[in-house]
Structure formats: C-alpha cells, structure tokens
Amino acid sequence: MYHKFYKVIAVISCVFLLHGCGTYFNQPITIENARIGEDTEVTKTLRDFPPPVEPVVVGVYKFRDQTGQYKPTENGSTFSTAVTQGATTILIKALEDSKWFVPIERENLSNLLNERNIIRSTRKEYRKTKNTNEPQLPPLLYAGIILEGGIVSYDSNIITGGLGARYFGVGASTQYRQDRITIYLRAVSTSSGKILKTVYVSKTILSQALDANFFRYIKFKRLLEAETGFTKNEPAQMAVSEAIEKAVESLIVEGIEDKLWAAKAEPEVVNTLIETYKAEKHEAQNTALYDRYFKERRTKISAFLKGGTALVSGDYNNPELTYSAKIGARWYFNPYLNVNGSINKFELTNQNAFSKGFNAFDLNTELSLLPFDRLSPFLFGGVGIVNDDDFDTTLFKFQYGGGVEYLISDKIGISVGATHNLVLSDELDGVVQGKRDDQYFNFSFGLNWYFGKPAKASKKSRLQKQEQNIELRELRKRNRKIRKEGIIREDKNE
C-alpha cells in the first residue's frame, strides 16, 4: 500500500516540475556569451504598424522612476531601486521601433551642446592657420512634441500564495508572487503647451518557485533524502519595456483616432486598427485589478442537465449513495439573480431495509456571487414537491444548497453542487418515528446551456453600450465617406 502511495506522490511531484520543465531541463551550467536583447510581445506589434504620413519629431527629457522605491527583501529593503533607472533609453528605443517618431537627444543635452562648442572652437583655430572657409554647423532639430511621464507605481506582493502536500516524508510545493508596475505617458505640444494625449499602462511581474523533496528512513541507519526544484522570476526590465512599448502603441492609435497624425495606409486598415484597439481598451476598462474581466456573460434563458447521487437521512440506518438525474431551466432577472425550475428523478436506499424511486419538482431562487467571471459560486433556495414512482404520496419540501459554475464558452458551462432537501413529513421512507422529519441530499455534476443575449446589469450599462455602438457606427460612416472621397479623387486625377 505504501509503495502505491509513493507512486502517487511521485506522479504529483512530476506534474509540479513539468509545469516548468523548460526551466528545469535548461539549467545554466556553462558561461554564456553576450547576445542581442530579447523582444517583448509588443515589439513585433510596433514594428508591424502601418507607416505614418510623416514621422513626428519628439523630445524626451526625462522619463524616470517616480516611485522612489527600493527593492524589497526579506529583511526590509536595499539601496538598489525596485525598477530600472534607464526608462528614458527604453522609451527612445520603442519610439525608434515604431517608425512613427524621430526622437532627438534631450536627456543629455548639455553634453551635446558642449561637443558642438568644441567643434566650433576647433574650426575657428583651424581657420586662423589655414585660411579656409568651412561650412557652419547645421542647426539642431527642434521637437514639435515633448513626451513626458514616468514610472509612477511599483506595487510589491499584490498577490501571493502557494500549494503543497507532504506525507510520510514525501512532498511537493509551489509558491508564487505577483508585483505590478504602472506607467503614464503624455504628449505635450511645444507650440502651445497643450497636453495632446495621456495614456496609462500597467504590467504585472510574476515570480514562481516549485520544489519536490523526499525524506525517509529506508531501514535501520539508512536515510534517503532527495530534493529538487527551481525558481523563476520575470525580469523587471522586460516588464518595464513591455509596458512602455504598449504605451507607445496606445499613443499612436489614439493619436490617429484624434487626428493628431495620420497613417499612410488604406482606410480599411486604419479602421480595423482603431476598432481592434477600442475593443481591447473596452475589455481593459472592464477588467478589475486581479485580471477579473467584468463582462455580462450569462444569458437570460438557460437549460441545464445534472447527474449525480442521492443520500437519504431518515429513520433507517446505513444509508447508501444512489443515482440522481435532473433537468430544468433558468430565467435571469439580472446577472446576479435568477429563478429556476427542475424535474428530478432519484432513488433512496438504506442497506437491506428500504429502497424506492422518487420524483421531485423544485422551484428555486438562485444567486450568482460572481456573475461577471467565468468561475462563479452560487447559492439557491426554494420549495418543491416529492412523490414516489407510483404517485401514491405527495409530500412538500424546502431545499437549499450551493455550488460552483465555470463557463467553458459563452454558451456552455459546467457546475458542481449539493442540495439539502427538508421534507415536511416523516413518511418519505414509510416509517414514522422520532421528532425529526425525513431529509435527503443530492450531489450533482451538471451542464448548462445559455441561449440569447446576456442579461443586463442595469439601465446605466445598457445606455453605455448603446453609446459605444453609436460611436462605432459613426466611425464606420466616416471611414466609408473618406474611402469614397479618396476613390473620387483618384478618378479625377486619372
């Protein structure tokens, strides 16, 4: 028996380790050569943007760490900063990758001016001896837009947790921690000082640790001990780079939408780019802090089918688990509250004493605790009737229970739940004995099908959705108009 248990623990440990097998089986054992820096997920998006009609000359004086936070440790903090101090350089690289901006040197402008003065003085001394006329230094580029902002927040340990198990000296565990970095980027007009656009981006930083160990006395004076595992930390510099590149992407698209600059592409391409960004922005605005996306998911009408077990709690001893099947439908008043009815076929059995089939009809009011999430606990309660297969006896009852539902798609969900049925009679098992009425339990696994449109949260949310649809329709009309005008111009030019 113990050998079988060890095998189970070994399998669980392997599952933990295989979750990060890419890290585990690529451990650094040799000195690595320098290589070109990695790209983030957003770098390719920036490079694939349609080109601008004319690149914008921008100046970046300081895009710095405004948090003033030092790197946390177990014993407090160190004098090392929590985030990189080279955010200005990262921003300039992102501007270059996008091909939409021409960044000019402003971070170390004094060095540039000193070097130009050295060139002028050297040329002046050279002219005295050689009597030659050399061209003057070309003027410096000036920026039409200044980019300001910085890293405004670094939050440590916004989520921490773990999981582990140990038995007879064999165990495995995992731990994780999540930090969060936030940046703001704004574009300022140098001619008027007006802030043209401000964007806000956040990025989480994940740290994980997995380990498995074995500690066991095999025989007298023979101890076997083994341990393995790894830790994986997402680089803070990569997180800062991705956040800054995402901010540049947002700045470009919102600038196109507000007519601050234009893309050298077909109207259909520009329209698709803007609509895709607006859909992403709408999703981000409806996503809470811990990646909880608030979306109206469950439709007004749904049907469900459940199967499971039933367990009687009556006047006989030794109850046994038997089958239970249920079919029904729900109608949602709003995402939180629904009323549902169901027909249930089940059997109740006590060993060698009682066994009988029953039918029940339930009418419940159900409350979804997290209706805008895919995974939502629920509670319910209501009234019902129960009778045997011969329909000789009809008994009234109350029931209550709860469970958890997970939406595997927009139309299909799976659920597990339990129901406690309180029969208002002591005649369910055919024996009237004691002061307590008969009871029974249902434990079920179910499939839910959703039909139609999602149930709306409130009148305010409906109005917001209507306004968004109106804006999208107007945007499509403008794009069609621009497209037609472009075709007419081309025909005239021909």
C-alpha positions as CSV (number, residue, x, y, z in Angstrom):
1,M,0.0,0.0,0.0
2,Y,2.8,2.4,0.9
3,H,4.5,1.7,-2.4
4,K,1.4,2.7,-4.3
5,F,1.1,5.9,-2.3
6,Y,4.8,6.8,-3.1
7,K,4.0,6.3,-6.7
8,V,1.1,8.7,-6.4
9,I,3.3,11.3,-4.7
10,A,6.0,10.8,-7.3
11,V,3.4,11.5,-10.1
12,I,2.2,14.6,-8.3
13,S,5.8,15.9,-7.9
14,C,6.4,15.3,-11.6
15,V,3.4,17.3,-12.5
16,F,4.6,20.2,-10.5
17,L,8.0,20.0,-12.1
18,L,6.8,19.5,-15.7
19,H,4.8,22.7,-15.3
20,G,8.2,24.5,-15.6
21,C,10.2,21.8,-17.4
22,G,11.5,24.4,-19.9
23,T,13.3,26.0,-17.0
24,Y,14.1,22.8,-15.1
25,F,15.8,21.0,-18.0
26,N,17.7,24.1,-19.3
27,Q,19.7,24.9,-16.2
28,P,22.7,27.1,-16.8
29,I,25.9,25.0,-16.4
30,T,28.2,26.9,-18.7
31,I,29.2,30.5,-19.2
32,E,27.0,32.1,-21.9
33,N,28.1,34.7,-24.5
34,A,26.6,38.1,-24.8
35,R,23.6,38.3,-27.2
36,I,21.3,40.8,-28.6
37,G,18.5,41.7,-26.2
38,E,15.1,39.9,-26.4
39,D,12.0,41.4,-27.8
40,T,8.8,41.6,-25.9
41,E,5.3,40.6,-27.0
42,V,4.6,44.2,-28.0
43,T,7.8,44.9,-30.0
44,K,6.6,43.0,-33.1
45,T,3.2,44.9,-33.0
46,L,5.1,48.2,-33.0
47,R,7.3,47.2,-35.9
48,D,4.3,45.9,-37.9
49,F,2.3,49.2,-37.6
50,P,1.4,50.9,-40.9
51,P,3.9,53.7,-41.7
52,P,3.0,57.3,-40.9
53,V,2.4,60.0,-43.5
54,E,5.2,62.0,-41.8
55,P,7.2,60.9,-38.7
56,V,6.8,63.2,-35.7
57,V,9.9,64.8,-34.2
58,V,9.7,64.3,-30.4
59,G,11.9,65.1,-27.5
60,V,12.3,63.1,-24.3
61,Y,14.0,65.0,-21.5
62,K,13.3,62.6,-18.6
63,F,11.1,59.5,-18.4
64,R,12.2,58.5,-14.9
65,D,11.3,56.3,-12.0
66,Q,8.9,58.5,-9.9
67,T,8.2,55.8,-7.3
68,G,11.4,56.3,-5.3
69,Q,11.0,52.7,-4.1
70,Y,13.9,50.4,-3.2
71,K,14.0,46.7,-3.9
72,P,12.2,44.8,-1.1
73,T,14.0,41.9,0.6
74,E,13.0,39.5,3.5
75,N,14.9,41.8,6.0
76,G,13.5,45.1,4.7
77,S,14.9,46.8,1.6
78,T,18.2,47.5,0.0
79,F,19.7,50.6,-1.7
80,S,19.0,49.0,-5.1
81,T,16.0,50.5,-6.7
82,A,12.9,48.4,-7.4
83,V,12.8,49.3,-11.1
84,T,15.3,50.3,-13.8
85,Q,16.5,53.9,-13.9
86,G,17.0,53.7,-17.7
87,A,13.4,54.1,-18.7
88,T,14.3,57.1,-20.9
89,T,16.5,54.9,-23.0
90,I,13.8,52.2,-23.2
91,L,11.3,54.8,-24.4
92,I,13.6,56.1,-27.1
93,K,14.2,52.6,-28.4
94,A,10.4,52.0,-28.5
95,L,9.9,55.2,-30.4
96,E,12.5,54.1,-33.0
97,D,11.0,50.7,-33.4
98,S,7.6,52.2,-34.2
99,K,9.0,54.3,-37.1
100,W,6.3,56.9,-36.2
101,F,8.6,59.2,-34.3
102,V,12.0,60.8,-34.7
103,P,13.4,61.1,-31.2
104,I,16.1,63.7,-30.7
105,E,18.7,63.9,-27.9
106,R,17.4,65.8,-24.9
107,E,18.3,63.7,-21.9
108,N,22.0,64.8,-22.0
109,L,21.6,68.0,-24.0
110,S,24.4,69.7,-22.1
111,N,26.9,67.1,-23.4
112,L,25.7,67.7,-27.0
113,L,26.0,71.4,-26.7
114,N,29.4,71.2,-25.2
115,E,30.6,69.0,-28.1
116,R,29.2,71.4,-30.6
117,N,31.0,74.3,-28.9
118,I,34.3,72.2,-29.1
119,I,33.7,71.7,-32.8
120,R,33.2,75.5,-33.3
121,S,36.3,76.5,-31.4
122,T,38.4,73.9,-33.1
123,R,37.3,75.1,-36.6
124,K,37.9,78.7,-35.5
125,E,41.5,77.9,-34.6
126,Y,41.9,75.9,-37.8
127,R,40.7,78.8,-40.0
128,K,43.4,81.2,-38.5
129,T,46.2,78.9,-39.7
130,K,44.8,77.6,-43.0
131,N,42.6,80.5,-44.1
132,T,39.8,78.1,-45.3
133,N,36.1,78.7,-45.3
134,E,34.3,75.7,-43.8
135,P,30.5,75.4,-43.6
136,Q,28.8,76.2,-40.4
137,L,27.3,73.5,-38.2
138,P,23.8,72.6,-39.2
139,P,21.1,73.8,-36.7
140,L,19.7,71.3,-34.2
141,L,16.4,69.7,-34.8
142,Y,13.6,71.0,-32.5
143,A,10.7,68.9,-31.3
144,G,7.1,69.6,-32.1
145,I,6.1,67.3,-29.3
146,I,7.6,66.6,-25.9
147,L,6.9,63.2,-24.3
148,E,6.7,63.3,-20.5
149,G,5.6,61.0,-17.7
150,G,7.3,58.1,-16.0
151,I,7.0,55.0,-13.8
152,V,4.5,56.1,-11.2
153,S,4.0,53.0,-9.2
154,Y,5.6,49.7,-8.3
155,D,3.4,47.6,-6.0
156,S,5.0,44.5,-4.4
157,N,3.2,41.3,-3.5
158,I,-0.2,42.3,-4.8
159,I,-0.9,38.5,-4.9
160,T,1.0,35.8,-3.0
161,G,0.1,32.2,-2.5
162,G,1.1,28.6,-2.9
163,L,0.2,24.9,-2.6
164,G,1.9,21.9,-1.1
165,A,1.4,18.5,0.4
166,R,3.6,16.1,2.4
167,Y,3.0,12.6,3.6
168,F,5.5,10.1,5.1
169,G,8.4,12.2,4.2
170,V,7.4,12.7,0.5
171,G,6.2,16.1,-0.6
172,A,5.9,18.8,-3.2
173,S,5.0,22.5,-3.1
174,T,4.7,25.6,-5.2
175,Q,4.8,29.3,-4.3
176,Y,4.1,32.4,-6.4
177,R,4.2,36.2,-6.0
178,Q,2.9,38.9,-8.3
179,D,4.1,42.5,-8.4
180,R,2.7,45.3,-10.5
181,I,4.3,48.3,-12.4
182,T,2.4,51.3,-13.7
183,I,3.5,54.0,-16.1
184,Y,1.9,57.1,-17.6
185,L,3.0,58.7,-20.9
186,R,1.8,62.1,-22.2
187,A,2.4,64.1,-25.4
188,V,2.7,67.9,-25.0
189,S,2.7,70.4,-27.8
190,T,5.8,72.6,-27.7
191,S,4.0,75.5,-29.6
192,S,1.1,75.8,-27.1
193,G,2.0,73.7,-24.1
194,K,-1.3,71.8,-24.5
195,I,-1.4,68.2,-23.4
196,L,-2.5,66.4,-26.5
197,K,-2.9,62.9,-25.2
198,T,-2.2,60.9,-22.0
199,V,-2.1,57.1,-21.8
200,Y,-1.8,54.7,-18.9
201,V,-0.5,51.2,-18.9
202,S,0.2,48.6,-16.2
203,K,2.1,45.3,-16.3
204,T,2.4,42.5,-13.7
205,I,5.6,40.8,-12.8
206,L,5.4,37.1,-11.8
207,S,7.8,35.1,-9.6
208,Q,7.3,31.3,-9.1
209,A,9.0,28.6,-7.1
210,L,8.4,24.9,-7.5
211,D,10.1,22.1,-5.4
212,A,9.7,18.4,-4.6
213,N,11.5,16.5,-1.8
214,F,11.9,13.1,-0.2
215,F,13.0,12.4,3.3
216,R,12.6,8.8,4.6
217,Y,14.4,6.2,6.7
218,I,14.6,3.2,4.4
219,K,15.9,0.8,7.0
220,F,17.9,1.0,10.3
221,K,20.6,3.6,10.0
222,R,19.7,4.2,6.3
223,L,18.3,7.6,5.5
224,L,17.3,8.6,1.9
225,E,16.9,12.3,1.2
226,A,16.4,14.0,-2.1
227,E,15.3,17.5,-3.2
228,T,14.8,19.3,-6.4
229,G,13.1,22.4,-7.7
230,F,13.6,25.7,-9.3
231,T,12.6,29.4,-9.1
232,K,11.6,31.6,-12.0
233,N,11.4,35.4,-11.8
234,E,10.1,37.6,-14.6
235,P,12.8,40.3,-15.3
236,A,11.6,43.7,-14.1
237,Q,13.4,45.4,-17.1
238,M,11.4,43.3,-19.6
239,A,8.2,44.2,-17.8
240,V,9.1,47.9,-17.9
241,S,10.0,47.6,-21.6
242,E,6.7,45.9,-22.5
243,A,4.7,48.5,-20.6
244,I,6.5,51.4,-22.3
245,E,6.1,49.8,-25.7
246,K,2.4,49.3,-25.0
247,A,2.1,53.0,-24.0
248,V,3.7,54.0,-27.3
249,E,1.3,51.7,-29.2
250,S,-1.7,53.3,-27.4
251,L,-0.3,56.8,-28.1
252,I,-0.1,56.1,-31.8
253,V,-3.6,54.6,-32.2
254,E,-5.3,57.3,-30.1
255,G,-3.4,60.0,-31.9
256,I,-4.7,58.6,-35.2
257,E,-8.2,58.5,-33.8
258,D,-8.0,62.1,-32.6
259,K,-6.4,63.3,-36.0
260,L,-3.1,64.3,-34.3
261,W,-1.3,62.4,-37.0
262,A,-2.2,60.1,-39.9
263,A,-1.2,56.7,-41.2
264,K,-0.1,56.0,-44.7
265,A,-2.5,53.1,-45.3
266,E,-5.8,52.3,-46.7
267,P,-8.9,53.4,-44.8
268,E,-9.9,49.8,-44.2
269,V,-6.6,49.1,-42.5
270,V,-6.8,52.2,-40.3
271,N,-10.4,51.4,-39.4
272,T,-9.5,47.9,-38.4
273,L,-6.6,49.1,-36.3
274,I,-8.8,51.6,-34.4
275,E,-11.7,49.2,-33.9
276,T,-9.3,46.5,-32.6
277,Y,-7.7,48.9,-30.2
278,K,-11.1,50.2,-29.0
279,A,-12.2,46.6,-28.3
280,E,-9.0,46.0,-26.3
281,K,-9.5,49.2,-24.4
282,H,-13.1,48.4,-23.6
283,E,-12.0,45.0,-22.3
284,A,-9.3,46.6,-20.2
285,Q,-11.7,49.2,-18.7
286,N,-14.0,46.3,-17.6
287,T,-11.1,44.3,-16.1
288,A,-10.5,44.7,-12.4
289,L,-7.2,44.7,-10.6
290,Y,-6.7,40.9,-10.4
291,D,-7.4,40.2,-14.1
292,R,-11.1,39.8,-13.4
293,Y,-12.9,40.7,-16.6
294,F,-16.3,42.2,-15.9
295,K,-18.5,41.0,-18.8
296,E,-22.2,40.3,-18.9
297,R,-21.8,36.5,-19.7
298,R,-24.9,34.6,-18.7
299,T,-27.9,35.0,-21.0
300,K,-31.5,35.5,-19.7
301,I,-32.6,31.9,-20.5
302,S,-30.6,28.7,-19.9
303,A,-31.3,25.0,-19.6
304,F,-29.4,22.5,-17.5
305,L,-28.9,18.8,-17.2
306,K,-27.4,17.3,-14.0
307,G,-26.4,13.9,-12.9
308,G,-25.1,12.6,-9.6
309,T,-26.0,10.8,-6.4
310,A,-28.7,10.9,-3.7
311,L,-28.4,10.1,0.0
312,V,-31.3,9.7,2.4
313,S,-31.3,10.8,6.0
314,G,-34.4,9.2,7.6
315,D,-35.5,6.6,10.2
316,Y,-33.4,3.7,8.9
317,N,-29.6,3.2,9.5
318,N,-26.9,2.6,6.9
319,P,-28.0,4.9,4.0
320,E,-26.4,4.3,0.6
321,L,-25.5,6.5,-2.3
322,T,-27.8,6.0,-5.3
323,Y,-28.4,7.7,-8.6
324,S,-29.9,11.1,-9.3
325,A,-30.8,12.9,-12.5
326,K,-32.2,16.4,-13.0
327,I,-33.3,18.5,-16.0
328,G,-34.6,22.1,-15.8
329,A,-34.4,25.7,-17.0
330,R,-33.4,29.2,-15.6
331,W,-34.6,32.7,-16.2
332,Y,-32.4,35.6,-15.2
333,F,-33.8,38.8,-13.8
334,N,-30.3,40.3,-13.9
335,P,-26.8,38.8,-13.9
336,Y,-27.0,38.2,-10.1
337,L,-30.5,36.7,-9.7
338,N,-32.5,34.1,-11.4
339,V,-35.4,31.8,-10.9
340,N,-35.3,28.2,-12.0
341,G,-37.5,25.1,-12.1
342,S,-36.4,21.5,-12.5
343,I,-37.6,17.9,-12.5
344,N,-35.6,15.4,-10.5
345,K,-35.6,11.6,-10.7
346,F,-33.7,9.7,-8.0
347,E,-33.6,6.7,-5.7
348,L,-33.2,6.5,-1.9
349,T,-31.8,3.4,-0.3
350,N,-31.0,2.1,3.2
351,Q,-29.0,-1.1,3.2
352,N,-31.3,-4.2,3.5
353,A,-34.2,-2.0,4.8
354,F,-35.5,0.5,2.3
355,S,-35.2,1.2,-1.4
356,K,-37.5,3.2,-3.5
357,G,-37.6,5.5,-6.5
358,F,-38.9,9.1,-6.3
359,N,-39.7,12.1,-8.5
360,A,-39.5,15.7,-7.4
361,F,-40.2,19.2,-8.8
362,D,-38.2,22.1,-7.5
363,L,-38.7,25.8,-7.8
364,N,-35.7,27.9,-6.7
365,T,-34.3,31.4,-6.5
366,E,-30.6,31.4,-7.3
367,L,-27.9,34.0,-6.5
368,S,-24.7,34.1,-8.6
369,L,-21.9,35.6,-6.4
370,L,-19.5,36.5,-9.3
371,P,-21.7,36.7,-12.4
372,F,-19.2,38.7,-14.5
373,D,-16.5,36.0,-14.0
374,R,-16.2,32.7,-15.8
375,L,-15.9,30.9,-12.4
376,S,-18.8,31.9,-10.1
377,P,-20.1,30.3,-6.8
378,F,-23.8,30.3,-6.5
379,L,-26.4,29.8,-3.7
380,F,-30.1,28.8,-4.1
381,G,-33.2,28.0,-2.1
382,G,-36.8,27.3,-2.7
383,V,-39.8,25.0,-2.4
384,G,-40.8,21.7,-4.1
385,I,-42.8,18.6,-4.0
386,V,-41.7,15.0,-4.0
387,N,-43.6,11.7,-4.7
388,D,-42.7,8.1,-5.2
389,D,-42.8,6.4,-8.6
390,D,-46.3,5.2,-8.1
391,F,-47.5,8.7,-7.3
392,D,-49.4,7.4,-4.2
393,T,-47.9,10.0,-1.9
394,T,-47.2,13.7,-2.5
395,L,-45.0,15.5,0.1
396,F,-44.0,19.1,0.2
397,K,-40.4,20.2,1.0
398,F,-38.0,23.0,1.2
399,Q,-34.5,22.9,-0.3
400,Y,-31.3,24.9,-0.3
401,G,-27.8,24.4,-1.5
402,G,-24.9,25.8,-3.4
403,G,-22.1,25.1,-5.8
404,V,-19.6,26.4,-8.4
405,E,-20.1,27.0,-12.1
406,Y,-17.4,27.5,-14.8
407,L,-18.1,28.8,-18.3
408,I,-16.0,26.9,-20.8
409,S,-17.5,29.1,-23.6
410,D,-20.1,31.9,-23.9
411,K,-22.8,29.3,-24.3
412,I,-21.8,26.3,-22.2
413,G,-21.0,26.0,-18.6
414,I,-20.2,23.1,-16.2
415,S,-21.1,23.0,-12.5
416,V,-20.9,21.0,-9.3
417,G,-23.3,21.4,-6.4
418,A,-25.0,20.0,-3.4
419,T,-28.7,20.3,-2.3
420,H,-30.2,19.7,1.2
421,N,-33.8,18.7,0.9
422,L,-36.0,19.2,4.0
423,V,-39.2,17.1,3.6
424,L,-42.2,18.4,5.6
425,S,-43.2,14.9,6.6
426,D,-41.7,11.8,8.3
427,E,-43.4,9.5,5.7
428,L,-40.7,9.6,3.0
429,D,-39.2,6.2,3.9
430,G,-42.5,4.7,5.0
431,V,-41.7,4.9,8.7
432,V,-43.0,7.5,11.1
433,Q,-40.6,7.6,14.0
434,G,-38.9,10.3,16.2
435,K,-39.5,14.0,16.2
436,R,-37.4,14.9,13.1
437,D,-38.9,14.8,9.5
438,D,-37.1,12.9,6.8
439,Q,-34.4,14.5,4.7
440,Y,-32.2,13.7,1.7
441,F,-29.2,15.1,-0.1
442,N,-28.3,15.5,-3.8
443,F,-24.8,15.8,-5.1
444,S,-24.5,16.7,-8.8
445,F,-22.4,17.5,-11.8
446,G,-24.1,19.5,-14.4
447,L,-24.0,21.0,-17.9
448,N,-25.6,24.4,-18.6
449,W,-26.7,25.8,-22.0
450,Y,-27.3,29.5,-22.5
451,F,-29.5,31.0,-25.1
452,G,-30.0,34.5,-26.4
453,K,-28.3,37.7,-25.3
454,P,-26.7,38.3,-21.9
455,A,-28.8,39.6,-19.0
456,K,-28.1,43.3,-18.4
457,A,-26.7,44.6,-15.1
458,S,-28.6,47.9,-15.1
459,K,-30.1,50.6,-17.2
460,K,-26.8,52.6,-17.0
461,S,-24.8,49.8,-18.5
462,R,-27.3,49.4,-21.4
463,L,-27.0,53.1,-22.1
464,Q,-23.2,52.9,-22.1
465,K,-23.3,50.0,-24.6
466,Q,-25.7,51.9,-26.8
467,E,-23.4,54.9,-26.8
468,Q,-20.5,52.7,-27.8
469,N,-22.4,51.2,-30.6
470,I,-23.4,54.6,-31.9
471,E,-19.8,55.7,-31.8
472,L,-18.7,52.7,-33.8
473,R,-21.4,53.3,-36.4
474,E,-20.4,56.9,-36.8
475,L,-16.8,55.8,-37.1
476,R,-17.7,53.3,-39.9
477,K,-19.7,56.0,-41.7
478,R,-16.8,58.5,-41.6
479,N,-14.4,55.8,-42.9
480,R,-16.8,54.9,-45.7
481,K,-17.1,58.6,-46.6
482,I,-13.3,59.1,-46.6
483,R,-13.0,56.0,-48.7
484,K,-15.5,57.3,-51.3
485,E,-13.8,60.7,-51.4
486,G,-10.5,59.0,-52.0
487,I,-11.9,57.0,-54.9
488,I,-13.4,60.1,-56.5
489,R,-10.1,62.0,-56.2
490,E,-8.2,59.1,-57.9
491,D,-10.8,59.0,-60.7
492,K,-10.3,62.8,-61.3
493,N,-6.6,62.5,-61.3
494,E,-6.7,59.8,-63.9
